[in-house]
Amino acid sequence: MVFPIADDNTDRRVTPIATYVIIAINVAVFALFQQFGANLKFTFALAAVPQEIATGQDAVTPDRILVDPRTGMQFKVPGLQPTPLPVYFTLLTSMFMHGGLLHLLGNMWFLFIFGDNIEDDLGHARYVAFYLLTGLVAALAHVAVSLGGDGALTPMVGASGAISGVLGAYLVLHPHRRVHVLLFRILMEVPGWVAVGIWFLFQLINGLGMLGGSVEGGVAYAAHIGGFLAGVVLAWPFSLGRRLRDQPVYRRGPPPAWWQ
């Protein structure tokens, strides 16, 4: 798996205010409303559920008793909760909730690394519209492959789909930008198309099992793929009329001071 550490922002023209606000909202929702993952009733009320989106009808399921295989202790997990607004709005609300602290930190780090460049390209308002639109496309892609079996009633949360859209735009608009990554425990510098391309290849390989409607390891790979492809397609239309930065041929440069 490729993990980004930093990229070249020496030519950035604006402060990525929208990216910082989106990150702050995600953190605030997780801390204040999801209570760091403890408030499952809130999460299950506003998560996107494929069956609800497909039918337009709210689904409520009973609580479940699960057994911890390590300790043998039983614990109760709430079922799907009543949604206090039309279920289609969960396509939006689910984009600002996360399944756990690592899920949140991973998503926000990717957004922090790549989002500022796309916001600089599109401008603040277009960037927010782009982010939300690719997130919606990603959620619908997940719904499309999850209507059969248990996946139909499995709630989906996370900003991964929208962030995948940002990565798709990065591939189109910044293929030669220098990106410092951790790849198979090795620190290296690669062009943007390599960093993002390896990430997408990983999603594609793991997402092949999604055709049956399952969620592999709790990860909605179909949402990642759908959001990424939406970002690739929409990057140029959203950047029309904007003065984009030059994209020179990739040249290896000195590492940042903190890297040495």
TORMIFI-590362 format. One record per residue (C-alpha): chain; y, z, x; residue number from 1; residue in one letter. Coordinates in nm, 2 decimals, decimal comma. Each point is the difference from the previous one (the first is absolute). Layout:
REM TORMIFI-590362
(A (Y Z X) NUM A)
...
***
This chain:
REM TORMIFI-590362
(A (0,00 0,00 0,00) 1 M)
(A (0,35 -0,08 0,12) 2 V)
(A (0,26 0,27 -0,02) 3 F)
(A (0,37 -0,08 0,07) 4 P)
(A (0,20 0,22 0,22) 5 I)
(A (0,34 -0,18 0,02) 6 A)
(A (0,15 -0,34 -0,01) 7 D)
(A (0,31 -0,16 0,15) 8 D)
(A (0,31 0,09 -0,20) 9 N)
(A (0,26 -0,08 0,25) 10 T)
(A (0,15 -0,27 -0,22) 11 D)
(A (0,00 0,20 -0,33) 12 R)
(A (0,34 -0,04 -0,17) 13 R)
(A (-0,01 0,25 -0,28) 14 V)
(A (-0,12 0,36 -0,06) 15 T)
(A (-0,32 -0,03 -0,21) 16 P)
(A (0,14 0,23 -0,28) 17 I)
(A (-0,24 -0,13 -0,27) 18 A)
(A (-0,30 0,06 0,22) 19 T)
(A (0,10 0,35 0,08) 20 Y)
(A (0,06 0,07 -0,38) 21 V)
(A (-0,34 -0,14 -0,09) 22 I)
(A (-0,16 0,22 0,26) 23 I)
(A (0,19 0,30 -0,13) 24 A)
(A (-0,10 -0,06 -0,36) 25 I)
(A (-0,37 -0,03 0,10) 26 N)
(A (0,02 0,33 0,19) 27 V)
(A (0,19 0,18 -0,27) 28 A)
(A (-0,25 -0,11 -0,27) 29 V)
(A (-0,30 0,11 0,21) 30 F)
(A (0,16 0,33 0,08) 31 A)
(A (0,18 0,10 -0,32) 32 L)
(A (-0,20 -0,16 -0,28) 33 F)
(A (-0,35 -0,06 0,15) 34 Q)
(A (0,03 0,33 0,18) 35 Q)
(A (-0,15 -0,14 0,31) 36 F)
(A (-0,30 -0,14 -0,19) 37 G)
(A (-0,08 0,32 -0,20) 38 A)
(A (0,15 -0,11 -0,33) 39 N)
(A (-0,26 -0,25 -0,10) 40 L)
(A (0,10 0,00 -0,36) 41 K)
(A (0,34 -0,14 0,09) 42 F)
(A (-0,16 -0,26 0,22) 43 T)
(A (-0,26 -0,11 -0,25) 44 F)
(A (0,26 -0,02 -0,28) 45 A)
(A (0,22 -0,25 0,19) 46 L)
(A (-0,26 -0,19 0,22) 47 A)
(A (-0,08 -0,36 -0,08) 48 A)
(A (-0,34 -0,03 -0,17) 49 V)
(A (-0,14 -0,36 -0,03) 50 P)
(A (-0,14 0,05 -0,35) 51 Q)
(A (0,33 0,13 -0,13) 52 E)
(A (0,19 -0,29 0,15) 53 I)
(A (-0,24 -0,26 -0,13) 54 A)
(A (-0,01 0,14 -0,36) 55 T)
(A (0,34 0,16 -0,02) 56 G)
(A (-0,16 0,32 -0,14) 57 Q)
(A (0,02 0,34 0,16) 58 D)
(A (-0,34 0,14 0,11) 59 A)
(A (-0,08 0,38 0,01) 60 V)
(A (-0,32 0,12 0,15) 61 T)
(A (-0,15 0,35 0,01) 62 P)
(A (0,01 0,23 0,31) 63 D)
(A (-0,29 -0,02 0,24) 64 R)
(A (-0,20 0,26 0,19) 65 I)
(A (-0,07 -0,10 0,35) 66 L)
(A (-0,21 0,17 0,27) 67 V)
(A (0,12 0,02 0,37) 68 D)
(A (-0,31 -0,13 0,19) 69 P)
(A (0,09 0,21 0,30) 70 R)
(A (0,04 0,34 -0,17) 71 T)
(A (-0,17 -0,05 -0,33) 72 G)
(A (0,31 0,13 -0,18) 73 M)
(A (0,10 -0,15 -0,33) 74 Q)
(A (0,35 -0,10 -0,08) 75 F)
(A (0,17 -0,17 -0,30) 76 K)
(A (0,18 -0,33 0,03) 77 V)
(A (0,22 -0,10 -0,29) 78 P)
(A (-0,06 -0,33 -0,17) 79 G)
(A (0,26 -0,26 -0,09) 80 L)
(A (0,30 0,16 -0,16) 81 Q)
(A (0,22 -0,13 -0,29) 82 P)
(A (0,26 -0,23 0,14) 83 T)
(A (0,35 0,10 -0,13) 84 P)
(A (0,13 -0,35 0,00) 85 L)
(A (-0,13 -0,36 -0,06) 86 P)
(A (-0,30 -0,05 0,23) 87 V)
(A (0,15 -0,31 0,16) 88 Y)
(A (0,26 0,22 0,16) 89 F)
(A (-0,28 0,16 0,21) 90 T)
(A (0,00 -0,32 0,21) 91 L)
(A (0,33 0,13 0,12) 92 L)
(A (-0,05 0,37 0,01) 93 T)
(A (-0,33 -0,03 0,19) 94 S)
(A (0,19 -0,16 0,29) 95 M)
(A (0,18 0,32 0,07) 96 F)
(A (-0,30 0,24 0,00) 97 M)
(A (-0,28 0,05 0,26) 98 H)
(A (-0,35 0,14 0,01) 99 G)
(A (0,05 0,23 0,29) 100 G)
(A (0,23 0,09 0,30) 101 L)
(A (-0,17 -0,25 0,24) 102 L)
(A (0,03 -0,27 -0,26) 103 H)
(A (0,38 0,07 -0,04) 104 L)
(A (0,06 0,03 0,38) 105 L)
(A (-0,18 -0,32 0,08) 106 G)
(A (0,18 -0,20 -0,27) 107 N)
(A (0,34 0,13 0,09) 108 M)
(A (-0,05 -0,06 0,37) 109 W)
(A (-0,08 -0,37 -0,06) 110 F)
(A (0,30 -0,03 -0,23) 111 L)
(A (0,22 0,17 0,26) 112 F)
(A (-0,11 -0,24 0,28) 113 I)
(A (0,01 -0,33 -0,20) 114 F)
(A (0,22 0,06 -0,30) 115 G)
(A (0,33 0,02 0,19) 116 D)
(A (-0,04 -0,36 0,13) 117 N)
(A (-0,06 -0,14 -0,34) 118 I)
(A (0,29 0,19 -0,15) 119 E)
(A (0,22 -0,13 0,28) 120 D)
(A (-0,11 -0,36 -0,10) 121 D)
(A (0,03 0,03 -0,38) 122 L)
(A (0,28 0,25 -0,04) 123 G)
(A (-0,04 0,33 -0,18) 124 H)
(A (-0,02 -0,12 -0,36) 125 A)
(A (-0,23 -0,29 0,05) 126 R)
(A (-0,22 0,21 0,22) 127 Y)
(A (-0,05 0,26 -0,28) 128 V)
(A (-0,08 -0,27 -0,25) 129 A)
(A (-0,24 -0,16 0,25) 130 F)
(A (-0,17 0,33 0,06) 131 Y)
(A (-0,05 0,08 -0,36) 132 L)
(A (-0,11 -0,35 -0,10) 133 L)
(A (-0,26 -0,03 0,28) 134 T)
(A (-0,12 0,35 -0,10) 135 G)
(A (-0,05 -0,11 -0,36) 136 L)
(A (-0,19 -0,31 0,11) 137 V)
(A (-0,22 0,22 0,22) 138 A)
(A (-0,08 0,24 -0,29) 139 A)
(A (-0,09 -0,29 -0,23) 140 L)
(A (-0,23 -0,15 0,27) 141 A)
(A (-0,18 0,34 0,01) 142 H)
(A (-0,02 0,00 -0,38) 143 V)
(A (-0,15 -0,35 0,00) 144 A)
(A (-0,30 0,10 0,21) 145 V)
(A (-0,05 0,34 -0,14) 146 S)
(A (-0,07 -0,05 -0,37) 147 L)
(A (-0,38 0,01 0,04) 148 G)
(A (-0,19 0,32 0,06) 149 G)
(A (0,15 0,34 0,10) 150 D)
(A (0,30 -0,16 0,15) 151 G)
(A (0,15 -0,07 -0,34) 152 A)
(A (0,08 0,37 -0,05) 153 L)
(A (0,07 0,09 0,36) 154 T)
(A (0,37 0,09 0,05) 155 P)
(A (0,19 -0,18 0,28) 156 M)
(A (0,30 0,14 0,18) 157 V)
(A (0,19 -0,08 0,32) 158 G)
(A (0,27 -0,22 0,15) 159 A)
(A (-0,26 -0,20 0,19) 160 S)
(A (0,04 -0,32 -0,21) 161 G)
(A (0,37 -0,02 0,03) 162 A)
(A (-0,01 0,08 0,37) 163 I)
(A (-0,26 -0,28 0,04) 164 S)
(A (0,26 -0,23 -0,15) 165 G)
(A (0,24 0,12 0,27) 166 V)
(A (-0,26 -0,09 0,26) 167 L)
(A (-0,05 -0,34 -0,15) 168 G)
(A (0,37 -0,07 0,02) 169 A)
(A (0,00 0,13 0,36) 170 Y)
(A (-0,27 -0,25 0,09) 171 L)
(A (0,22 -0,29 -0,14) 172 V)
(A (0,34 0,12 0,13) 173 L)
(A (-0,09 0,17 0,33) 174 H)
(A (-0,31 -0,16 0,14) 175 P)
(A (0,12 0,03 0,36) 176 H)
(A (0,16 0,35 -0,01) 177 R)
(A (-0,13 0,24 0,26) 178 R)
(A (-0,22 0,27 -0,16) 179 V)
(A (-0,15 0,29 0,19) 180 H)
(A (-0,34 0,09 -0,15) 181 V)
(A (-0,30 0,22 0,05) 182 L)
(A (-0,30 -0,23 -0,02) 183 L)
(A (-0,35 0,15 0,05) 184 F)
(A (0,17 0,30 0,18) 185 R)
(A (0,18 -0,23 0,24) 186 I)
(A (0,38 -0,01 0,01) 187 L)
(A (0,13 -0,36 0,02) 188 M)
(A (0,28 -0,23 -0,09) 189 E)
(A (-0,07 -0,30 -0,22) 190 V)
(A (0,21 -0,25 -0,21) 191 P)
(A (0,05 0,08 -0,36) 192 G)
(A (-0,24 -0,26 -0,13) 193 W)
(A (-0,28 0,16 0,20) 194 V)
(A (0,08 0,35 -0,11) 195 A)
(A (0,02 -0,09 -0,37) 196 V)
(A (-0,27 -0,26 0,02) 197 G)
(A (-0,26 0,25 0,13) 198 I)
(A (0,10 0,24 -0,27) 199 W)
(A (-0,05 -0,26 -0,27) 200 F)
(A (-0,33 -0,11 0,14) 201 L)
(A (-0,12 0,35 -0,02) 202 F)
(A (0,11 0,02 -0,37) 203 Q)
(A (-0,17 -0,33 -0,08) 204 L)
(A (-0,33 0,09 0,16) 205 I)
(A (-0,01 0,34 -0,17) 206 N)
(A (0,13 -0,14 -0,33) 207 G)
(A (-0,30 -0,24 -0,04) 208 L)
(A (-0,18 0,28 -0,18) 209 G)
(A (0,28 0,04 -0,25) 210 M)
(A (-0,11 -0,31 -0,18) 211 L)
(A (-0,24 0,22 -0,19) 212 G)
(A (0,28 0,23 -0,11) 213 G)
(A (-0,07 0,29 0,23) 214 S)
(A (0,25 0,19 0,22) 215 V)
(A (-0,15 0,01 0,35) 216 E)
(A (0,04 0,35 0,14) 217 G)
(A (0,28 0,07 -0,25) 218 G)
(A (0,21 -0,29 0,14) 219 V)
(A (0,12 -0,27 -0,24) 220 A)
(A (-0,03 -0,29 0,24) 221 Y)
(A (0,06 -0,25 -0,28) 222 A)
(A (0,35 0,15 -0,04) 223 A)
(A (0,06 -0,03 0,37) 224 H)
(A (-0,11 -0,37 0,00) 225 I)
(A (0,20 -0,08 -0,32) 226 G)
(A (0,31 0,17 0,13) 227 G)
(A (-0,02 -0,17 0,34) 228 F)
(A (-0,04 -0,35 -0,15) 229 L)
(A (0,29 0,07 -0,24) 230 A)
(A (0,21 0,09 0,30) 231 G)
(A (-0,09 -0,31 0,19) 232 V)
(A (0,09 -0,22 -0,30) 233 V)
(A (0,32 0,18 -0,10) 234 L)
(A (0,15 0,05 0,34) 235 A)
(A (0,18 -0,33 0,03) 236 W)
(A (0,12 -0,01 -0,37) 237 P)
(A (0,14 0,35 0,03) 238 F)
(A (0,18 -0,09 0,33) 239 S)
(A (0,17 -0,31 -0,13) 240 L)
(A (0,37 0,01 0,08) 241 G)
(A (-0,04 0,28 0,26) 242 R)
(A (0,08 -0,04 0,36) 243 R)
(A (-0,34 0,07 0,17) 244 L)
(A (-0,02 0,11 0,36) 245 R)
(A (-0,13 -0,25 0,27) 246 D)
(A (-0,37 0,02 0,07) 247 Q)
(A (-0,05 -0,07 0,37) 248 P)
(A (-0,34 -0,08 0,16) 249 V)
(A (-0,18 0,33 0,06) 250 Y)
(A (0,07 0,13 0,35) 251 R)
(A (-0,15 0,32 0,12) 252 R)
(A (0,28 0,25 0,08) 253 G)
(A (0,03 0,35 0,15) 254 P)
(A (-0,14 0,29 -0,21) 255 P)
(A (0,24 0,24 -0,17) 256 P)
(A (0,10 0,30 0,22) 257 A)
(A (-0,22 0,24 -0,20) 258 W)
(A (-0,30 -0,23 0,06) 259 W)
(A (0,00 0,04 0,37) 260 Q)
***
